[in-house]
Amino acid sequence: MAQGNAHDLFPVFFGVWVALGILSLFFFLNKDAALKRKVWPAFTIATGILFIGFLWAMGASSPLFVIAVVIITVLNLRAAKFCDACGKTLMMRNPLSPPQYCAKCGAKLTQ
């Protein structure tokens, strides 16, 4: 597919994003906090790389897009916490004050 052919690539982009949305349910349905901690970095980095690839394929050539996606990926990596007691996935809303306790069960977060 030729670079810049966004109209033809959009259905693929949309389909991949729907699939990633479905795959991300793993982090909210699975109760194994240790497994989620192992999978989260690979999932988040792969998603960022895919997004950069789609931006490039759709004709975006500015390095600012790459910088923005890298920053968002790093913030997403830092935002997720997983409770060892109940397995809940917690997404931090304020990166300056990470949660100390699980919002679901009240257990102290070890991460």
ChimeraX attribute file (.defattr): number of C-alpha atoms within 10 A of each C-alpha:
attribute: neighborCount
match mode: 1-to-1
recipient: residues
	/A:1	9
	/A:2	10
	/A:3	13
	/A:4	16
	/A:5	12
	/A:6	18
	/A:7	8
	/A:8	12
	/A:9	16
	/A:10	13
	/A:11	11
	/A:12	11
	/A:13	18
	/A:14	11
	/A:15	11
	/A:16	15
	/A:17	15
	/A:18	12
	/A:19	11
	/A:20	13
	/A:21	11
	/A:22	10
	/A:23	11
	/A:24	14
	/A:25	10
	/A:26	15
	/A:27	21
	/A:28	13
	/A:29	11
	/A:30	13
	/A:31	18
	/A:32	18
	/A:33	19
	/A:34	12
	/A:35	13
	/A:36	21
	/A:37	17
	/A:38	10
	/A:39	13
	/A:40	18
	/A:41	17
	/A:42	12
	/A:43	16
	/A:44	17
	/A:45	17
	/A:46	13
	/A:47	17
	/A:48	19
	/A:49	16
	/A:50	15
	/A:51	18
	/A:52	19
	/A:53	14
	/A:54	19
	/A:55	19
	/A:56	18
	/A:57	17
	/A:58	20
	/A:59	13
	/A:60	17
	/A:61	12
	/A:62	10
	/A:63	9
	/A:64	10
	/A:65	15
	/A:66	19
	/A:67	12
	/A:68	11
	/A:69	17
	/A:70	16
	/A:71	13
	/A:72	14
	/A:73	19
	/A:74	14
	/A:75	13
	/A:76	17
	/A:77	18
	/A:78	14
	/A:79	16
	/A:80	19
	/A:81	24
	/A:82	24
	/A:83	24
	/A:84	18
	/A:85	16
	/A:86	15
	/A:87	22
	/A:88	22
	/A:89	24
	/A:90	19
	/A:91	16
	/A:92	16
	/A:93	11
	/A:94	9
	/A:95	12
	/A:96	7
	/A:97	8
	/A:98	16
	/A:99	17
	/A:100	13
	/A:101	14
	/A:102	20
	/A:103	13
	/A:104	13
	/A:105	12
	/A:106	12
	/A:107	14
	/A:108	14
	/A:109	15
	/A:110	10
	/A:111	10
